[in-house]
Amino acid sequence: MTEVTMTVNGKSVTKSVKGNTLMTEFLREELRLTGTHVGCDTSQCGACVIHVNGEAIKACTMFAAEAQGSEVTTIEGMANADGSLGVIQQAFQDHHGLQCGFCTPGMVMSAAALLKDNPKPTEHEIRDYLEGNICRCTGYHNIVKAIMAASGQDVSGIAAE
């Protein structure tokens, strides 16, 4: 067992973990932060995207011990301080960027990383960036609209594919 300390969604956390404990398991089972979803365990679907020290990471590819001393943000940390939906989350709701909701946490976390690096992405740039996130329900059209809306751009000209 290894003791790890990290800051998760603004709160310091110290836990003992086995060396092979993945971040997905640590977040979901140890911290009960179940918004980070496990979809494939092979880094293909993007449902487990979190931020580690400000970078988007697929949590199924990282051991919890690797996050020692890190700042970790999960989907639960994307809400406003009063508990209301954050800008990106609200845009996903307003523009119907979710259906079953399974991929949504990873999509929101990926969108946040994209908007941090590119505050006004084009439709093509958004679609390109989301290549590592799979949604089986929406066809991505409304997800793209939601991300553009969250960036403050007009979405009226986005045509369905």
LOVO-477792 format. One record per residue: y, x, z of N, C-alpha, C in turn. Coordinates in steps of 0.001 Angstrom, whole numbers, always signed. Each point is the difference from the previous one (the first is absolute). Layout:
<sites>
site n.y:Y n.x:X n.z:Z ca.y:Y ca.x:X ca.z:Z c.y:Y c.x:X c.z:Z .
...
</sites>
This chain:
<sites>
site n.y:-1190 n.x:+849 n.z:+0 ca.y:+1190 ca.x:-849 ca.z:+0 c.y:+1249 c.x:+892 c.z:+0 .
site n.y:+1005 n.x:-486 n.z:-716 ca.y:+1279 ca.x:+698 ca.z:-103 c.y:+1090 c.x:-960 c.z:+431 .
site n.y:+914 n.x:+478 n.z:+808 ca.y:+1132 ca.x:-837 ca.z:+397 c.y:+1102 c.x:+147 c.z:-1034 .
site n.y:+481 n.x:-1136 n.z:-498 ca.y:+1096 ca.x:+9 ca.z:-966 c.y:+1168 c.x:-811 c.z:+544 .
site n.y:+1163 n.x:+512 n.z:-263 ca.y:+1238 ca.x:-692 ca.z:+360 c.y:+835 c.x:-121 c.z:-1262 .
site n.y:+480 n.x:-1200 n.z:-232 ca.y:+854 ca.x:-257 ca.z:-1162 c.y:+924 c.x:-1151 c.z:+357 .
site n.y:+997 n.x:-211 n.z:-807 ca.y:+887 ca.x:-1143 ca.z:+168 c.y:-366 c.x:-1007 c.z:-1084 .
site n.y:-389 n.x:-1201 n.z:+424 ca.y:-402 ca.x:-1038 ca.z:-930 c.y:+971 c.x:-1164 c.z:+139 .
site n.y:+704 n.x:-289 n.z:-1072 ca.y:+994 ca.x:-1081 ca.z:-4 c.y:+992 c.x:+144 c.z:+1153 .
site n.y:+419 n.x:+1248 n.z:+251 ca.y:+1013 ca.x:+277 ca.z:+1004 c.y:-511 c.x:+162 c.z:+1420 .
site n.y:-1304 n.x:-131 n.z:+214 ca.y:-566 ca.x:+119 ca.z:+1349 c.y:-951 c.x:+1180 c.z:+71 .
site n.y:+150 n.x:+813 n.z:+1040 ca.y:-894 ca.x:+1134 ca.z:+192 c.y:-1383 c.x:-496 c.z:+411 .
site n.y:-1016 n.x:+589 n.z:-614 ca.y:-1382 ca.x:-380 ca.z:+250 c.y:-821 c.x:+1263 c.z:+211 .
site n.y:-826 n.x:+8 n.z:+1022 ca.y:-943 ca.x:+1091 ca.z:+227 c.y:-1374 c.x:-602 c.z:+194 .
site n.y:-969 n.x:+470 n.z:-775 ca.y:-1373 ca.x:-502 ca.z:+64 c.y:-962 c.x:+1150 c.z:-255 .
site n.y:-1198 n.x:-138 n.z:+511 ca.y:-1079 ca.x:+932 ca.z:-320 c.y:-789 c.x:-574 c.z:-1167 .
site n.y:-265 n.x:+841 n.z:-999 ca.y:-715 ca.x:-444 ca.z:-1188 c.y:-1083 c.x:+1010 c.z:-375 .
site n.y:-1022 n.x:-482 n.z:-665 ca.y:-984 ca.x:+884 ca.z:-609 c.y:+656 c.x:+683 c.z:-1185 .
site n.y:-480 n.x:+1159 n.z:-347 ca.y:+581 ca.x:+758 ca.z:-1099 c.y:-57 c.x:-702 c.z:-1340 .
site n.y:-975 n.x:-893 n.z:-183 ca.y:-152 ca.x:-667 ca.z:-1289 c.y:+602 c.x:-1414 c.z:-21 .
site n.y:+834 n.x:-319 n.z:+979 ca.y:+646 ca.x:-1315 ca.z:+43 c.y:+1108 c.x:-60 c.z:-1045 .
site n.y:-139 n.x:-939 n.z:-924 ca.y:+1023 ca.x:-176 ca.z:-1033 c.y:+1210 c.x:-727 c.z:+576 .
site n.y:+1155 n.x:+193 n.z:-617 ca.y:+1217 ca.x:-692 ca.z:+451 c.y:-171 c.x:-1514 c.z:-56 .
site n.y:-701 n.x:-501 n.z:-1015 ca.y:-218 ca.x:-1449 ca.z:-72 c.y:-716 c.x:-496 c.z:+1250 .
site n.y:-1042 n.x:+701 n.z:+391 ca.y:-772 ca.x:-373 ca.z:+1184 c.y:+854 c.x:+143 c.z:+1266 .
site n.y:+743 n.x:+1090 n.z:+94 ca.y:+858 ca.x:+240 ca.z:+1159 c.y:+1029 c.x:-1118 c.z:+158 .
site n.y:+685 n.x:-330 n.z:-1079 ca.y:+1036 ca.x:-1034 ca.z:+58 c.y:-586 c.x:-1369 c.z:+324 .
site n.y:-1061 n.x:-358 n.z:-691 ca.y:-580 ca.x:-1340 ca.z:+147 c.y:-772 c.x:-162 c.z:+1314 .
site n.y:-822 n.x:+981 n.z:+339 ca.y:-897 ca.x:-168 ca.z:+1143 c.y:+570 c.x:+532 c.z:+1305 .
site n.y:+674 n.x:+1133 n.z:-57 ca.y:+556 ca.x:+575 ca.z:+1228 c.y:+1340 c.x:-629 c.z:+377 .
site n.y:+850 n.x:-221 n.z:-998 ca.y:+1339 ca.x:-516 ca.z:+278 c.y:+138 c.x:-1495 c.z:-277 .
site n.y:-1009 n.x:-609 n.z:-589 ca.y:-9 ca.x:-1435 ca.z:-325 c.y:+1134 c.x:-390 c.z:-950 .
site n.y:+361 n.x:+920 n.z:-879 ca.y:+981 ca.x:-264 ca.z:-1045 c.y:-792 c.x:-327 c.z:-1255 .
site n.y:-328 n.x:-1252 n.z:-169 ca.y:-937 ca.x:-407 ca.z:-1042 c.y:+654 c.x:-310 c.z:-1347 .
site n.y:+1279 n.x:+228 n.z:-123 ca.y:+670 ca.x:-228 ca.z:-1275 c.y:-382 c.x:+1017 c.z:-1056 .
site n.y:-403 n.x:+1190 n.z:+420 ca.y:-482 ca.x:+1008 ca.z:-932 c.y:-1418 c.x:-393 c.z:-378 .
site n.y:-197 n.x:-374 n.z:-1253 ca.y:-1298 ca.x:-531 ca.z:-424 c.y:-903 c.x:+1085 c.z:-569 .
site n.y:-1290 n.x:-206 n.z:+141 ca.y:-1011 ca.x:+878 ca.z:-573 c.y:-628 c.x:-760 c.z:-1153 .
site n.y:+265 n.x:+454 n.z:-1206 ca.y:-503 ca.x:-716 ca.z:-1153 c.y:-1155 c.x:+691 c.z:-682 .
site n.y:+58 n.x:+1317 n.z:-97 ca.y:-1006 ca.x:+693 ca.z:-805 c.y:-576 c.x:+1235 c.z:+681 .
site n.y:+709 n.x:+583 n.z:+940 ca.y:-406 ca.x:+1255 ca.z:+655 c.y:-129 c.x:+1172 c.z:-962 .
site n.y:+536 n.x:-113 n.z:-1192 ca.y:-105 ca.x:+1081 ca.z:-976 c.y:+1354 c.x:+372 c.z:-606 .
site n.y:+1080 n.x:-498 n.z:+558 ca.y:+1349 ca.x:+317 ca.z:-448 c.y:+342 c.x:-607 c.z:-1353 .
site n.y:-672 n.x:-1058 n.z:-397 ca.y:+232 ca.x:-609 ca.z:-1295 c.y:+954 c.x:-1187 c.z:+54 .
site n.y:-9 n.x:-775 n.z:+1109 ca.y:+665 ca.x:-1306 ca.z:-29 c.y:+1414 c.x:-16 c.z:+573 .
site n.y:+339 n.x:+906 n.z:+908 ca.y:+1346 ca.x:+45 ca.z:+561 c.y:+288 c.x:-995 c.z:+1107 .
site n.y:-992 n.x:-767 n.z:+448 ca.y:+226 ca.x:-988 ca.z:+1057 c.y:+310 c.x:+653 c.z:+1344 .
site n.y:-287 n.x:+1287 n.z:+117 ca.y:+163 ca.x:+699 ca.z:+1279 c.y:+1228 c.x:+902 c.z:+51 .
site n.y:+944 n.x:-151 n.z:-930 ca.y:+1165 ca.x:+896 ca.z:-34 c.y:+833 c.x:-143 c.z:+1265 .
site n.y:+301 n.x:+1147 n.z:+606 ca.y:+892 ca.x:+114 ca.z:+1150 c.y:+993 c.x:+1113 c.z:-321 .
site n.y:+964 n.x:+203 n.z:+869 ca.y:+915 ca.x:+1130 ca.z:-162 c.y:-252 c.x:+983 c.z:+1129 .
site n.y:-143 n.x:+1256 n.z:-350 ca.y:-156 ca.x:+1078 ca.z:+972 c.y:+1126 c.x:+984 c.z:-265 .
site n.y:+865 n.x:+138 n.z:+991 ca.y:+1191 ca.x:+845 ca.z:-150 c.y:+777 c.x:-361 c.z:-1265 .
site n.y:+95 n.x:-1304 n.z:-267 ca.y:+797 ca.x:-504 ca.z:-1104 c.y:-676 c.x:+19 c.z:-1358 .
site n.y:-1230 n.x:+466 n.z:-83 ca.y:-723 ca.x:+58 ca.z:-1270 c.y:-1083 c.x:-1076 c.z:-34 .
site n.y:-154 n.x:-648 n.z:-1134 ca.y:-1061 ca.x:-996 ca.z:-163 c.y:-1342 c.x:+720 c.z:-82 .
site n.y:-932 n.x:-438 n.z:+856 ca.y:-1327 ca.x:+614 ca.z:+87 c.y:-1038 c.x:-1114 c.z:+16 .
site n.y:-1102 n.x:+196 n.z:-677 ca.y:-1115 ca.x:-938 ca.z:+114 c.y:-765 c.x:+382 c.z:+1263 .
site n.y:+30 n.x:-888 n.z:+978 ca.y:-543 ca.x:+296 ca.z:+1323 c.y:-1507 c.x:+207 c.z:+2 .
site n.y:-680 n.x:-448 n.z:-1050 ca.y:-1447 ca.x:+219 ca.z:-69 c.y:-332 c.x:+1425 c.z:-412 .
site n.y:+1022 n.x:+792 n.z:-355 ca.y:-232 ca.x:+1383 ca.z:-418 c.y:+446 c.x:+1008 c.z:+1050 .
site n.y:+405 n.x:-482 n.z:+1169 ca.y:+560 ca.x:+872 ca.z:+1022 c.y:-723 c.x:-195 c.z:+1325 .
site n.y:-320 n.x:+1095 n.z:+649 ca.y:-566 ca.x:-85 ca.z:+1341 c.y:+1131 c.x:-221 c.z:+1000 .
site n.y:-280 n.x:-749 n.z:+1046 ca.y:+1012 ca.x:-279 ca.z:+1025 c.y:+527 c.x:+1296 c.z:+607 .
site n.y:-867 n.x:+979 n.z:+195 ca.y:+416 ca.x:+1267 ca.z:+604 c.y:+1028 c.x:+734 c.z:-865 .
site n.y:-17 n.x:-270 n.z:-1300 ca.y:+976 ca.x:+628 ca.z:-895 c.y:+1410 c.x:-524 c.z:+240 .
site n.y:+114 n.x:-1134 n.z:+656 ca.y:+1311 ca.x:-597 ca.z:+262 c.y:+603 c.x:+489 c.z:+1319 .
site n.y:-623 n.x:+964 n.z:+631 ca.y:+510 ca.x:+561 ca.z:+1251 c.y:+1480 c.x:+344 c.z:-151 .
site n.y:+818 n.x:-560 n.z:+884 ca.y:+1430 ca.x:+280 ca.z:+11 c.y:+806 c.x:-712 c.z:-1072 .
site n.y:-628 n.x:-842 n.z:-782 ca.y:+664 ca.x:-646 ca.z:-1130 c.y:+690 c.x:-1306 c.z:+383 .
site n.y:+912 n.x:-404 n.z:-875 ca.y:+623 ca.x:-1324 ca.z:+48 c.y:-754 c.x:-870 c.z:-986 .
site n.y:-616 n.x:-1063 n.z:+477 ca.y:-811 ca.x:-879 ca.z:-838 c.y:+640 c.x:-1383 c.z:-15 .
site n.y:+106 n.x:-569 n.z:-1187 ca.y:+484 ca.x:-1372 ca.z:-132 c.y:-1070 c.x:-799 c.z:-721 .
site n.y:-328 n.x:-1152 n.z:+577 ca.y:-945 ca.x:-924 ca.z:-617 c.y:+776 c.x:-1238 c.z:-435 .
site n.y:-689 n.x:-930 n.z:-624 ca.y:+649 ca.x:-1244 ca.z:-418 c.y:+653 c.x:-707 c.z:+1181 .
site n.y:-598 n.x:+110 n.z:+1178 ca.y:+587 ca.x:-641 ca.z:+1185 c.y:+1370 c.x:+593 c.z:+331 .
site n.y:+234 n.x:+1234 n.z:-382 ca.y:+1280 ca.x:+662 ca.z:+252 c.y:+1060 c.x:-295 c.z:-1044 .
site n.y:-328 n.x:-796 n.z:-997 ca.y:+951 ca.x:-326 ca.z:-1058 c.y:+872 c.x:-1208 c.z:+329 .
site n.y:-363 n.x:-724 n.z:+1031 ca.y:+792 ca.x:-1173 ca.z:+402 c.y:+1314 c.x:+458 c.z:+627 .
site n.y:+960 n.x:-878 n.z:+32 ca.y:+1264 ca.x:+273 ca.z:+684 c.y:-230 c.x:+49 c.z:+1501 .
site n.y:+947 n.x:+568 n.z:+723 ca.y:-128 ca.x:+145 ca.z:+1454 c.y:-207 c.x:-1338 c.z:+706 .
site n.y:+544 n.x:-1073 n.z:-557 ca.y:-150 ca.x:-1322 ca.z:+620 c.y:-1311 c.x:-693 c.z:-383 .
site n.y:-836 n.x:+704 n.z:-775 ca.y:-1285 ca.x:-563 ca.z:-404 c.y:+27 c.x:-734 c.z:-1329 .
site n.y:+1172 n.x:-221 n.z:-550 ca.y:+91 ca.x:-679 ca.z:-1298 c.y:-453 c.x:+962 c.z:-1106 .
site n.y:-316 n.x:-553 n.z:-1145 ca.y:-470 ca.x:+810 ca.z:-1115 c.y:+1069 c.x:+993 c.z:-456 .
site n.y:-435 n.x:+1207 n.z:-331 ca.y:+891 ca.x:+986 ca.z:-577 c.y:+359 c.x:-398 c.z:-1421 .
site n.y:+917 n.x:+715 n.z:-603 ca.y:+512 ca.x:-335 ca.z:-1336 c.y:-1122 c.x:-77 c.z:-1034 .
site n.y:-880 n.x:+981 n.z:-16 ca.y:-1066 ca.x:+14 ca.z:-1002 c.y:-988 c.x:-1126 c.z:+278 .
site n.y:-367 n.x:-182 n.z:+1255 ca.y:-909 ca.x:-1093 ca.z:+360 c.y:+581 c.x:-1349 c.z:-402 .
site n.y:+1283 n.x:-197 n.z:+270 ca.y:+653 ca.x:-1268 ca.z:-343 c.y:+25 c.x:-200 c.z:-1508 .
site n.y:+236 n.x:+1074 n.z:-737 ca.y:+12 ca.x:-108 ca.z:-1460 c.y:-1383 c.x:-384 c.z:-524 .
site n.y:-1053 n.x:+542 n.z:+600 ca.y:-1361 ca.x:-381 ca.z:-410 c.y:-218 c.x:-1491 c.z:+256 .
site n.y:+501 n.x:-495 n.z:+1109 ca.y:-141 ca.x:-1432 ca.z:+293 c.y:+844 c.x:-833 c.z:-969 .
site n.y:+1251 n.x:+388 n.z:-176 ca.y:+919 ca.x:-776 ca.z:-837 c.y:-428 c.x:-60 c.z:-1462 .
site n.y:-631 n.x:+1062 n.z:-490 ca.y:-350 ca.x:+86 ca.z:-1422 c.y:-1499 c.x:-148 c.z:-238 .
site n.y:-685 n.x:-514 n.z:+990 ca.y:-1440 ca.x:-292 ca.z:-110 c.y:-782 c.x:+1237 c.z:-441 .
site n.y:+316 n.x:+1128 n.z:+620 ca.y:-662 ca.x:+1259 ca.z:-325 c.y:-1316 c.x:+185 c.z:+730 .
site n.y:-547 n.x:-1087 n.z:+485 ca.y:-1290 ca.x:+79 ca.z:+677 c.y:-752 c.x:-1287 c.z:-254 .
site n.y:-1293 n.x:+90 n.z:+47 ca.y:-820 ca.x:-1211 ca.z:-82 c.y:-967 c.x:+36 c.z:+1171 .
site n.y:-1115 n.x:+705 n.z:-141 ca.y:-937 ca.x:+35 ca.z:+1135 c.y:+563 c.x:+859 c.z:+1122 .
site n.y:+878 n.x:+951 n.z:-321 ca.y:+659 ca.x:+822 ca.z:+998 c.y:-730 c.x:+1274 c.z:+368 .
site n.y:-1199 n.x:+213 n.z:-514 ca.y:-769 ca.x:+1173 ca.z:+402 c.y:+684 c.x:+1302 c.z:-406 .
site n.y:+512 n.x:+66 n.z:-1203 ca.y:+642 ca.x:+1224 ca.z:-478 c.y:+1439 c.x:+138 c.z:+486 .
site n.y:+565 n.x:-1070 n.z:+505 ca.y:+1438 ca.x:-48 ca.z:+295 c.y:+489 c.x:+1114 c.z:+918 .
site n.y:-673 n.x:+304 n.z:+1118 ca.y:+517 ca.x:+1090 ca.z:+838 c.y:+127 c.x:+1323 c.z:-761 .
site n.y:-1011 n.x:+336 n.z:-767 ca.y:+63 ca.x:+1235 ca.z:-785 c.y:+1075 c.x:-45 c.z:-1062 .
site n.y:+161 n.x:-1158 n.z:-628 ca.y:+1050 ca.x:-157 ca.z:-1015 c.y:+1388 c.x:+166 c.z:+622 .
site n.y:+218 n.x:-623 n.z:+1153 ca.y:+1298 ca.x:+102 ca.z:+676 c.y:+279 c.x:+1446 c.z:+403 .
site n.y:-1010 n.x:+667 n.z:+531 ca.y:+194 ca.x:+1389 ca.z:+424 c.y:+259 c.x:+902 c.z:-1203 .
site n.y:-707 n.x:-231 n.z:-1098 ca.y:+255 ca.x:+771 ca.z:-1225 c.y:+1385 c.x:-295 c.z:-550 .
site n.y:+388 n.x:-1270 n.z:+24 ca.y:+1331 ca.x:-389 ca.z:-472 c.y:+1085 c.x:+687 c.z:+817 .
site n.y:-192 n.x:+64 n.z:+1306 ca.y:+991 ca.x:+662 ca.z:+868 c.y:+131 c.x:+1481 c.z:-354 .
site n.y:-1126 n.x:+647 n.z:-278 ca.y:+45 ca.x:+1414 ca.z:-387 c.y:+711 c.x:+175 c.z:-1336 .
site n.y:-297 n.x:-876 n.z:-946 ca.y:+663 ca.x:+57 ca.z:-1303 c.y:+1502 c.x:-183 c.z:+158 .
site n.y:+409 n.x:-1018 n.z:+737 ca.y:+1431 ca.x:-296 ca.z:+136 c.y:+745 c.x:+1076 c.z:+788 .
site n.y:-710 n.x:+700 n.z:+857 ca.y:+626 ca.x:+1129 ca.z:+712 c.y:+356 c.x:+1106 c.z:-992 .
site n.y:-914 n.x:+261 n.z:-932 ca.y:+208 ca.x:+1069 ca.z:-980 c.y:+788 c.x:-442 c.z:-1226 .
site n.y:-96 n.x:-1284 n.z:-325 ca.y:+634 ca.x:-531 ca.z:-1209 c.y:+568 c.x:-1383 c.z:+344 .
site n.y:+1218 n.x:-66 n.z:+522 ca.y:+549 ca.x:-1261 ca.z:+501 c.y:+167 c.x:-1121 c.z:-1026 .
site n.y:+50 n.x:+318 n.z:-1275 ca.y:+174 ca.x:-1003 ca.z:-1054 c.y:-1007 c.x:+243 c.z:-1136 .
site n.y:-1287 n.x:-133 n.z:+281 ca.y:-995 ca.x:+287 ca.z:-1041 c.y:-5 c.x:-1068 c.z:-1081 .
site n.y:-388 n.x:+419 n.z:-1190 ca.y:-178 ca.x:-945 ca.z:-1092 c.y:-1349 c.x:-706 c.z:+175 .
site n.y:-195 n.x:-1046 n.z:-774 ca.y:-1284 ca.x:-705 ca.z:+32 c.y:-1141 c.x:+968 c.z:-338 .
site n.y:+201 n.x:+820 n.z:-1020 ca.y:-1023 ca.x:+963 ca.z:-401 c.y:-291 c.x:+1006 c.z:+1126 .
site n.y:+1043 n.x:+500 n.z:+658 ca.y:-189 ca.x:+962 ca.z:+1092 c.y:-777 c.x:-628 c.z:+1159 .
site n.y:+266 n.x:-1258 n.z:+293 ca.y:-734 ca.x:-691 ca.z:+1063 c.y:-1468 c.x:-123 c.z:-384 .
site n.y:-262 n.x:-469 n.z:-1189 ca.y:-1399 ca.x:-158 ca.z:-449 c.y:-728 c.x:+1346 c.z:+21 .
site n.y:+676 n.x:+1039 n.z:-424 ca.y:-573 ca.x:+1342 ca.z:+9 c.y:-323 c.x:+440 c.z:+1429 .
site n.y:+933 n.x:-215 n.z:+906 ca.y:-159 ca.x:+437 ca.z:+1386 c.y:-1149 c.x:-734 c.z:+695 .
site n.y:-186 n.x:-1255 n.z:-337 ca.y:-1037 ca.x:-808 ca.z:+653 c.y:-1387 c.x:+211 c.z:-604 .
site n.y:-146 n.x:+965 n.z:-873 ca.y:-1283 ca.x:+237 ca.z:-641 c.y:-1126 c.x:+222 c.z:+1016 .
site n.y:+285 n.x:+537 n.z:+1145 ca.y:-1015 ca.x:+251 ca.z:+1031 c.y:-236 c.x:-1171 c.z:+935 .
site n.y:+573 n.x:-1150 n.z:-289 ca.y:-186 ca.x:-1206 ca.z:+814 c.y:-611 c.x:-1087 c.z:-872 .
site n.y:-1083 n.x:-573 n.z:+468 ca.y:-681 ca.x:-1041 ca.z:-773 c.y:+230 c.x:-1366 c.z:+634 .
site n.y:+371 n.x:-959 n.z:-847 ca.y:+100 ca.x:-1403 ca.z:+399 c.y:-890 c.x:-798 c.z:-938 .
site n.y:-879 n.x:-786 n.z:+568 ca.y:-920 ca.x:-775 ca.z:-826 c.y:+522 c.x:-1417 c.z:-251 .
site n.y:+1131 n.x:-364 n.z:+591 ca.y:+466 ca.x:-1388 ca.z:-78 c.y:+1232 c.x:-217 c.z:-878 .
site n.y:+1018 n.x:+861 n.z:+126 ca.y:+1318 ca.x:-346 ca.z:-516 c.y:+300 c.x:+437 c.z:-1415 .
site n.y:-694 n.x:+974 n.z:-525 ca.y:+375 ca.x:+538 ca.z:-1298 c.y:+1240 c.x:+869 c.z:+73 .
site n.y:+491 n.x:+294 n.z:+1175 ca.y:+1103 ca.x:+925 ca.z:+276 c.y:+1389 c.x:-506 c.z:-375 .
site n.y:+98 n.x:-1010 n.z:-821 ca.y:+1306 ca.x:-474 ca.z:-458 c.y:+937 c.x:-301 c.z:+1174 .
site n.y:-444 n.x:-820 n.z:+928 ca.y:+865 ca.x:-373 ca.z:+1118 c.y:+177 c.x:+1130 c.z:+1008 .
site n.y:-952 n.x:+909 n.z:+60 ca.y:+157 ca.x:+1187 ca.z:+852 c.y:+1145 c.x:+847 c.z:-540 .
site n.y:+28 n.x:+194 n.z:-1301 ca.y:+1081 ca.x:+767 ca.z:-635 c.y:+1334 c.x:-695 c.z:+245 .
site n.y:+41 n.x:-1307 n.z:-179 ca.y:+1236 ca.x:-754 ca.z:+265 c.y:+448 c.x:+185 c.z:+1451 .
site n.y:-945 n.x:-68 n.z:+926 ca.y:+336 ca.x:+139 ca.z:+1422 c.y:+599 c.x:+1372 c.z:+288 .
site n.y:-575 n.x:+1029 n.z:-580 ca.y:+511 ca.x:+1359 ca.z:+244 c.y:+1383 c.x:+165 c.z:-623 .
site n.y:+185 n.x:-532 n.z:-1190 ca.y:+1328 ca.x:+72 ca.z:-624 c.y:+1018 c.x:-770 c.z:+836 .
site n.y:-393 n.x:-1169 n.z:+500 ca.y:+899 ca.x:-788 ca.z:+847 c.y:+329 c.x:+752 c.z:+1283 .
site n.y:-986 n.x:+647 n.z:+591 ca.y:+236 ca.x:+763 ca.z:+1227 c.y:+965 c.x:+1155 c.z:-239 .
site n.y:+43 n.x:+482 n.z:-1244 ca.y:+921 ca.x:+1085 ca.z:-335 c.y:+1396 c.x:-517 c.z:-345 .
site n.y:+165 n.x:-1327 n.z:+34 ca.y:+1302 ca.x:-590 ca.z:-276 c.y:+266 c.x:-264 c.z:-1465 .
site n.y:-1028 n.x:+101 n.z:-833 ca.y:+171 ca.x:-200 ca.z:-1434 c.y:-256 c.x:-1453 c.z:-393 .
site n.y:+578 n.x:-378 n.z:-1110 ca.y:-199 ca.x:-1336 ca.z:-562 c.y:-1401 c.x:-76 c.z:-581 .
site n.y:-753 n.x:-1040 n.z:+361 ca.y:-1372 ca.x:-143 ca.z:-480 c.y:-135 c.x:-1125 c.z:-1020 .
site n.y:+1106 n.x:-627 n.z:-371 ca.y:-72 ca.x:-1133 ca.z:-915 c.y:-482 c.x:+371 c.z:-1384 .
site n.y:+156 n.x:+1252 n.z:-397 ca.y:-401 ca.x:+415 ca.z:-1337 c.y:-1422 c.x:+522 c.z:-102 .
site n.y:-737 n.x:-15 n.z:+1098 ca.y:-1366 ca.x:+509 ca.z:-39 c.y:-917 c.x:-1085 c.z:-523 .
site n.y:-592 n.x:+251 n.z:-1137 ca.y:-892 ca.x:-975 ca.z:-626 c.y:-1434 c.x:+226 c.z:+442 .
site n.y:-742 n.x:-1060 n.z:+131 ca.y:-1418 ca.x:+123 ca.z:+354 c.y:-740 c.x:+704 c.z:-1135 .
site n.y:-946 n.x:+829 n.z:+376 ca.y:-782 ca.x:+711 ca.z:-1019 c.y:-1141 c.x:-848 c.z:-454 .
</sites>
